[in-house]
Amino acid sequence: MLAARGALGEIVNIGHATEENEPIYLVDFAGCVVGCLEDELVPAPHGLLPETDDVMPASPALALPEPGKDAL
């Protein structure tokens, strides 16, 4: 297993799978960078990240869906 379901990560780069014609997101999960498809990622739950008036980082935090829940 590369990252557990529900693990928080940060998108560090976006590539493209030519054969599938879809983006591949390179997500850093605590030092382990994993390639993920878009349907494998969901936004971090509201309230999990600190809310500030600062500008959002270029790479939003994402999480793998919890077991039994659908991805966006």
Backbone hydrogen bonds in HBPLUS format (Angstrom, degrees):
<---DONOR---> <-ACCEPTOR-->    atom                        ^
c    i                          cat <-CA-CA->   ^        H-A-AA   ^      H-
h    n   atom  resd res      DA  || num        DHA   H-A  angle D-A-AA Bond
n    s   type  num  typ     dist DA aas  dist angle  dist       angle   num
A0007-ALA N   A0004-ALA O   3.01 MM   3  5.46 155.0  2.07 136.5 137.0     1
A0006-GLY N   A0064-LEU O   2.96 MM  58  4.68 129.5  2.22 102.0 117.0     2
A0064-LEU N   A0007-ALA O   3.36 MM  57  5.88 146.1  2.49 141.5 149.3     3
A0009-GLY N   A0062-LEU O   2.74 MM  53  5.34 154.8  1.80 165.0 168.5     4
A0062-LEU N   A0009-GLY O   2.85 MM  53  5.34 160.3  1.88 144.6 151.4     5
A0010-GLU N   A0028-ASP O   3.08 MM  18  5.20 148.7  2.18 127.2 135.3     6
A0028-ASP N   A0010-GLU O   2.82 MM  18  5.20 167.2  1.84 148.0 145.3     7
A0012-VAL N   A0026-LEU O   2.77 MM  14  5.72 169.5  1.78 165.8 169.3     8
A0026-LEU N   A0013-ASN O   2.84 MM  13  5.12 169.3  1.86 148.9 151.4     9
A0015-GLY N   A0024-ILE O   2.73 MM   9  4.96 174.1  1.73 157.6 159.1    10
A0024-ILE N   A0015-GLY O   3.06 MM   9  4.96 161.6  2.09 110.6 114.9    11
A0017-ALA N   A0022-GLU O   2.86 MM   5  5.51 171.9  1.87 167.4 165.4    12
A0021-ASN N   A0017-ALA O   2.75 MM   4  5.54 123.1  2.07 142.7 159.2    13
A0022-GLU N   A0017-ALA O   3.35 MM   5  5.51 147.3  2.47 136.6 144.1    14
A0021-ASN N   A0018-THR O   3.23 MM   3  4.87 134.5  2.45  90.2 102.9    15
A0025-TYR N   A0036-CYS O   2.81 MM  11  5.10 167.2  1.82 162.2 158.3    16
A0036-CYS N   A0025-TYR O   2.74 MM  11  5.10 157.7  1.79 143.9 151.8    17
A0027-VAL N   A0034-VAL O   2.83 MM   7  5.29 171.5  1.84 153.8 153.0    18
A0034-VAL N   A0027-VAL O   2.84 MM   7  5.29 161.9  1.87 146.0 148.4    19
A0029-PHE N   A0032-CYS O   2.89 MM   3  5.09 175.7  1.89 136.8 137.2    20
A0032-CYS N   A0029-PHE O   3.10 MM   3  5.09 163.8  2.13 109.5 114.3    21
A0040-GLU N   A0037-LEU O   2.98 MM   3  5.38 159.9  2.02 114.1 120.3    22
A0041-LEU N   A0038-GLU O   3.23 MM   3  5.65 168.9  2.24 116.1 118.4    23
A0042-VAL N   A0063-ALA O   2.98 MM  21  5.50 146.6  2.09 155.6 166.2    24
A0063-ALA N   A0042-VAL O   2.90 MM  21  5.50 168.7  1.91 163.2 166.9    25
A0048-LEU N   A0045-PRO O   3.10 MM   3  5.66 160.5  2.14 135.9 138.2    26
A0069-LYS N   A0066-GLU O   3.09 MM   3  5.60 158.1  2.14 141.3 140.1    27
